[in-house]
Amino acid sequence: MPAGNSNQLSFDLAFRPAMEREDFLVSECNATAVGAVDRFETLSPPILVIVGPAGAGKTHLSEVWRKSSNAVRADASSFDEEAAARMLAAGAGIIEDMPGDTGMRDEGALFHALNAAVQQRIRLLLTSRTPPPAWGLATQDVSTRLRLASVVTIGLPDDALFAALIMKLMADRQMTVAANALRYAVPRLERSFEAAERFVAAVERKSVERRRTVTLGIVREVIAGED
C-alpha cells in the first residue's frame, strides 16, 4: 500500500448493480458463478446449478437474478407441481437448497421443471451445498436431465471480498471504518455474508451507544462479545 494512505483501504473488485440499492461484489471466489448467471440465456439447456457452502452468497446471487428475470422462487423441501407450474408460466424459476433437508418433496415436479427447461427453454436455477450426483435422487429421469445442467461453484468470501463487503454494509448505514479496525476484524470473523451483516449491525449498535465513530476499540469489543 502506498505511503500516506495507511488509513484508506482499496480493493480491485467489480461492483455489480443490484435491486433495492444494493451492490453485488465480484471477486475470484464468485466470478465463475456470476459469469454463468450473466450467460444464462446462452446455456443449452438453460439449467444452472450453483454449488457452494453455507454463507457463500448463493441466495444473494440468485436473488439478484430473480429480480432481473422475474423468476419464481421455491425451496427444494416444499417444491411441488404448483410451484413448477408457476415457474413454467413465468419462464424462469429458482429452486433453493437442493435436495432439501429431508429430500425432494416431489421429484416428479422437479422432472417437469427440468423437462420444461430442456424442451421449452424456461430458465431454471438451482442452488445446493453439494453437486447433483450427491443429491441421492431416486428418479432416473431426473438424474438424466440434471446431467445436462451447467454446474458452477461459489466459494466463501476471500479477504478482499470480505473486507469490501464489510465496508459496503457500513457505507449503507452511513458509517466508516478505520483501516486498522477492518484489518483486525477480517481474519477473526466467520467467513460468510451473514456473519458480515451480523457484525456490522452489532458495530452500529455499539457505536450509537458510545456516540463514536467505528474505531478499533469498538471492533475489538464486538468481536470479543461474539466469542
C-alpha positions as CSV (number, residue, x, y, z in Angstrom):
1,M,0.0,0.0,0.0
2,P,1.5,3.4,-0.9
3,A,2.9,5.5,1.9
4,G,0.4,8.2,3.2
5,N,-2.6,6.0,2.6
6,S,-2.4,3.9,5.8
7,N,-6.0,4.8,6.8
8,Q,-7.6,4.0,3.4
9,L,-8.3,0.6,2.0
10,S,-8.9,-0.2,-1.6
11,F,-9.6,-3.5,-3.4
12,D,-9.6,-4.4,-7.0
13,L,-13.2,-5.5,-7.1
14,A,-16.0,-5.1,-9.6
15,F,-19.3,-3.6,-8.4
16,R,-22.5,-5.0,-9.9
17,P,-25.7,-3.0,-9.5
18,A,-28.5,-4.9,-7.8
19,M,-32.0,-4.1,-7.0
20,E,-33.0,-2.1,-3.9
21,R,-29.8,-0.1,-4.0
22,E,-27.5,-3.0,-3.3
23,D,-24.2,-3.8,-4.9
24,F,-23.2,-7.3,-5.6
25,L,-19.4,-7.6,-5.2
26,V,-17.5,-9.8,-7.6
27,S,-14.2,-11.4,-6.6
28,E,-12.2,-14.5,-7.6
29,C,-14.3,-16.7,-5.2
30,N,-17.6,-16.0,-7.0
31,A,-16.6,-14.8,-10.5
32,T,-17.3,-18.1,-12.3
33,A,-20.8,-18.3,-10.8
34,V,-21.6,-14.7,-11.6
35,G,-20.3,-15.2,-15.2
36,A,-22.6,-18.2,-15.6
37,V,-25.6,-16.2,-14.5
38,D,-24.7,-13.5,-16.9
39,R,-24.6,-16.0,-19.7
40,F,-27.8,-17.8,-18.7
41,E,-29.5,-17.0,-22.0
42,T,-26.8,-18.9,-23.9
43,L,-26.8,-22.1,-21.8
44,S,-28.2,-25.1,-23.6
45,P,-30.3,-26.2,-21.9
46,P,-30.8,-23.2,-19.6
47,I,-30.3,-25.1,-16.4
48,L,-27.7,-23.8,-14.0
49,V,-26.7,-25.3,-10.7
50,I,-24.7,-23.1,-8.2
51,V,-22.8,-25.2,-5.6
52,G,-21.2,-23.8,-2.5
53,P,-21.0,-23.8,1.3
54,A,-23.5,-22.0,3.5
55,G,-22.7,-18.3,3.6
56,A,-21.0,-18.2,0.2
57,G,-23.7,-15.9,-1.3
58,K,-25.7,-18.4,-3.4
59,T,-29.1,-17.0,-2.2
60,H,-27.8,-13.4,-2.7
61,L,-26.8,-14.1,-6.3
62,S,-29.9,-16.0,-7.1
63,E,-32.0,-13.1,-5.7
64,V,-30.1,-10.6,-7.9
65,W,-31.1,-12.8,-10.9
66,R,-34.7,-13.3,-9.7
67,K,-35.3,-9.5,-9.6
68,S,-33.9,-9.1,-13.1
69,S,-35.7,-12.2,-14.6
70,N,-39.0,-12.2,-12.6
71,A,-38.2,-15.8,-11.7
72,V,-40.4,-17.8,-9.3
73,R,-38.5,-18.9,-6.2
74,A,-39.2,-22.1,-4.3
75,D,-37.4,-24.2,-1.6
76,A,-36.5,-27.7,-2.6
77,S,-38.1,-29.2,0.5
78,S,-41.5,-27.7,-0.4
79,F,-41.2,-27.8,-4.2
80,D,-44.3,-29.3,-5.9
81,E,-46.3,-29.3,-9.1
82,E,-47.9,-26.0,-8.3
83,A,-44.5,-24.3,-8.0
84,A,-43.4,-26.0,-11.2
85,A,-46.4,-24.6,-13.0
86,R,-45.8,-21.1,-11.7
87,M,-42.2,-21.3,-13.0
88,L,-43.4,-22.5,-16.4
89,A,-45.8,-19.6,-16.6
90,A,-43.1,-17.1,-15.6
91,G,-40.5,-18.6,-17.9
92,A,-37.9,-18.7,-15.1
93,G,-37.5,-20.4,-11.7
94,I,-35.2,-20.9,-8.8
95,I,-35.1,-23.9,-6.6
96,E,-33.1,-23.3,-3.4
97,D,-31.2,-25.7,-1.2
98,M,-31.3,-28.8,-3.3
99,P,-32.2,-31.5,-2.5
100,G,-33.9,-30.2,0.7
101,D,-33.2,-31.1,4.3
102,T,-35.3,-34.2,4.1
103,G,-35.1,-34.9,0.4
104,M,-37.2,-33.6,-2.5
105,R,-40.9,-33.5,-1.7
106,D,-41.9,-34.2,-5.3
107,E,-39.3,-35.5,-7.8
108,G,-42.0,-35.6,-10.4
109,A,-42.4,-31.9,-10.1
110,L,-38.7,-31.4,-10.5
111,F,-38.7,-33.6,-13.6
112,H,-41.4,-31.5,-15.1
113,A,-39.5,-28.3,-14.4
114,L,-36.3,-29.7,-15.8
115,N,-38.2,-31.0,-18.9
116,A,-39.6,-27.5,-19.5
117,A,-36.1,-26.1,-19.4
118,V,-34.9,-28.7,-21.9
119,Q,-37.9,-28.5,-24.3
120,Q,-39.3,-25.0,-23.8
121,R,-36.2,-23.2,-22.6
122,I,-37.5,-21.8,-19.4
123,R,-34.5,-20.8,-17.3
124,L,-34.0,-22.9,-14.2
125,L,-31.5,-22.0,-11.4
126,L,-30.8,-24.5,-8.6
127,T,-28.6,-23.9,-5.6
128,S,-27.1,-26.5,-3.3
129,R,-24.2,-27.2,-0.9
130,T,-23.4,-30.4,-2.9
131,P,-23.2,-31.2,-6.6
132,P,-26.1,-33.1,-8.2
133,P,-24.6,-36.6,-8.1
134,A,-24.6,-36.3,-4.3
135,W,-28.3,-35.5,-4.1
136,G,-29.5,-39.1,-3.8
137,L,-32.5,-38.6,-6.1
138,A,-34.5,-41.8,-6.8
139,T,-35.9,-40.9,-10.2
140,Q,-33.6,-41.9,-13.1
141,D,-35.2,-39.4,-15.5
142,V,-34.5,-36.6,-13.1
143,S,-30.8,-37.6,-12.8
144,T,-30.6,-37.8,-16.6
145,R,-31.9,-34.3,-17.0
146,L,-29.6,-33.0,-14.3
147,R,-26.6,-34.3,-16.2
148,L,-27.4,-31.7,-18.9
149,A,-27.1,-28.8,-16.4
150,S,-24.2,-26.4,-16.2
151,V,-22.7,-26.7,-12.7
152,V,-20.6,-23.9,-11.2
153,T,-19.1,-23.4,-7.7
154,I,-19.1,-20.4,-5.5
155,G,-16.7,-20.1,-2.6
156,L,-16.7,-18.3,0.7
157,P,-15.6,-14.7,0.5
158,D,-11.9,-14.2,0.2
159,D,-10.1,-11.5,2.2
160,A,-10.6,-8.8,-0.4
161,L,-14.3,-9.5,-0.9
162,F,-15.0,-9.9,2.8
163,A,-13.3,-6.6,3.6
164,A,-15.1,-4.8,0.8
165,L,-18.4,-6.3,1.9
166,I,-18.0,-5.0,5.4
167,M,-17.1,-1.6,4.0
168,K,-20.2,-1.7,1.8
169,L,-22.5,-2.7,4.6
170,M,-21.1,0.0,6.8
171,A,-21.5,2.6,4.0
172,D,-25.1,1.6,3.6
173,R,-25.6,2.6,7.3
174,Q,-23.7,5.8,6.8
175,M,-20.7,4.5,8.8
176,T,-17.0,4.5,8.0
177,V,-14.4,2.1,9.5
178,A,-10.8,2.8,10.3
179,A,-8.4,0.7,8.2
180,N,-6.7,-0.8,11.3
181,A,-10.1,-1.8,12.6
182,L,-11.0,-3.5,9.4
183,R,-7.7,-5.3,9.2
184,Y,-8.3,-6.6,12.8
185,A,-11.8,-7.8,12.0
186,V,-11.4,-9.6,8.7
187,P,-9.3,-12.6,9.9
188,R,-11.3,-13.0,13.1
189,L,-14.9,-13.2,11.8
190,E,-16.7,-16.2,10.4
191,R,-16.3,-16.0,6.6
192,S,-19.8,-15.6,5.4
193,F,-22.2,-12.9,4.1
194,E,-24.5,-13.5,7.1
195,A,-21.6,-13.1,9.6
196,A,-20.6,-9.8,7.9
197,E,-24.2,-8.5,8.3
198,R,-24.4,-9.5,11.9
199,F,-21.0,-7.9,12.7
200,V,-21.9,-4.6,11.0
201,A,-25.2,-4.4,12.8
202,A,-23.5,-5.1,16.2
203,V,-20.9,-2.4,15.4
204,E,-23.6,0.1,14.6
205,R,-25.4,-0.6,17.9
206,K,-22.1,-0.2,19.8
207,S,-21.1,3.0,18.0
208,V,-24.5,4.6,18.6
209,E,-24.4,3.7,22.3
210,R,-20.9,5.3,22.6
211,R,-21.7,8.1,20.2
212,R,-18.4,7.4,18.5
213,T,-17.2,6.6,15.0
214,V,-16.2,3.0,14.3
215,T,-12.8,2.5,16.0
216,L,-10.5,-0.4,16.6
217,G,-11.7,-0.4,20.2
218,I,-15.3,-0.9,19.2
219,V,-14.5,-3.6,16.8
220,R,-12.5,-5.4,19.4
221,E,-15.4,-5.3,21.8
222,V,-17.9,-6.6,19.3
223,I,-15.7,-9.5,18.3
224,A,-14.9,-10.3,21.9
225,G,-18.6,-10.4,22.6
226,E,-19.1,-13.0,19.8
227,D,-16.6,-15.4,21.1
